[in-house]
Amino acid sequence: MADPLRIRFRLLLGRTVAMGPGKADLLTALAETGSISAAARRMGMSYKRAWYLIDTMNRCFKEPVVETVKGGRGHGGAGLTTMGQAVLDRYRAMEASAAVAMAGDLDRLADLLARDPDA
């Protein structure tokens, strides 16, 4: 198998995905770029899709995870709020903990796989 077996998880609030791997990656890109459009481009998604994901996260948590600053071309921007950074940090910590906790089970399950399904 070319890639190791890994887990990915999503945190559901009712039927809504409050946080998942793509949303965490979007928050990371946003923190690094300071721009929703730049973060969207980095991830290969439309601005509209990125904004939809951010809006969903902002509605799922007690406080917004992203704040925007209006200002026109070259003067606006966006960034993580204190809540957004806390949510991202906790999600990444949960990913790491889950990977460690399940490493043995993943290894045993990997032994049962026949081959790479994409081959």
Secondary structure, DSSP 8 states (H G I E B T S, - for coil): --S-------EEETTEEEE-HHHHHHHHHHHHHS-HHHHHHHHT--HHHHHHHHHHHHHHSSS-SEEEE--STTT-EEEE-HHHHHHHHHHHHHHHHHHHHHHHHHHHHHHH--S-TT-
